Amino acid sequence: MQELPDDIENDIDDIEPVGDIAELYEHFRVVVDKGQALVRVDKYLFDRIVNASRNRIQKAAEAGFVMVNDKPVKSSYKVKPLDVITVMMDRPRYENEVIPEDIPLNIVYEDKYLMVVNKPAGLVVHPGHGNYSGTLVNALAWHLQDDPDYDVNDPRVGLVHRIDKDTSGLLVIAKTPDAKTHLGLQFFNKTTKRQYRALVWGLVEKDEGTIVGNLARNPRDRMQMAVFSDPEIGKHAVTHYRVLERLGYVTLVECILETGRTHQIRVHMKHIGHVLFNDERYGGHEILKGTHFSKYKQFVNNCFDICPRQALHAMTLGFIHPHTGEEMYFTSEMPEDMSQLIDKWRSYISNRDLE
């Protein structure tokens, strides 16, 4: 039996897109025996990967990182004799030890069981491809370095969920294994409360609505997620939205997550024709609505400069405290770049006839 390196199971579990992928790196390769009976590839790898769950392997396959004969396959692919199976990753192998770094944290709440932090835009949450330092996890390692019960390299504690690098807002961190288990179950069972603010391109006509669509990695662009109608592809995702303010060629919306998938709000809003403002990954950094006048183009470019990232903020977070059973609810103010952006659009439509 061939085994993966000790750190591969953590790599498989951490496949969130972080930066542009120039190439993939081989982490594991095996040639199937001549006498191998037909078996699903996820089961085949599960029997050969030390300390990795079948769910992790399926997650890697869904992301396109499990390949047979140099082609990505689904978890349901049946392994055949002499198949060449490789596990690829979007980064070279690296040591998983997290080094403490003195990075300021905006701590909203903290006790012996958990922390809630307000992450600024631009801060990567977890070390990964191209970002092995300077992350929120490195900052947590520094902040909690004198806590004898917290080991930043222990996967049983730490981040319970994530938000994208260029999304601002609230995150909860578990300081004990029991807290992470309890909080993780709340996210799994969809009992947490998460509301976002987003500025999107276009006039959202309905006052409110619900977007349902499976999300998986876009086969034409590995750094994008996409909506798939085939129920066998991707993960079930549900986003509820409500219009807060229509500002001419853009709309301020509130998004409530029922599920929490990679890029969920960004992809779901694009799916209904309303890309997030200045979301470069999904085309929101282009002028998608409005006039052809040069003054308008200059106005939008100034808006891009004011908020140089996707206009998305994780504004509220609610959950049940894992130890006390108390219902906790936190709200963070809109960050300055988004506030200025929205004010600029308000000023624009109040001083210009959009007809």
Buried (B, 14 or more C-beta within 10 A) or exposed (E): EEEBEEBBBBBBBBBBBBBEBEEBBEBBEBEBEEEBEEBBBBBBBBEBBEEBEBEBBBBBBBBBBBBBEEEBBBBEBBBEEEBEBBBBBBBEEEEBEBEBBEBEBEEBEBEEBBBBBBBBBEBBBBBBBEBBEBBBBBBBBBBBEEEEEBBBEEBEBBBBBBBBBBBBBBBBBBBBEBBBEBBBEBBEEEEBBBBBBBBBBBBBEEEEBEBBBBBBBBEEEBBBBBBBEEEEBBBEBBBBBBBBEBBBBBBBBBBBBBBBBBBBBBBBBBBBEBBBBBBBBBEBBEBBBBBEEEEBEEBBEEBBEBBBBBBBBBBBBBBBBBBEEEEBEBEBEBBEBBBEBBEBBBEBBEEEEEE
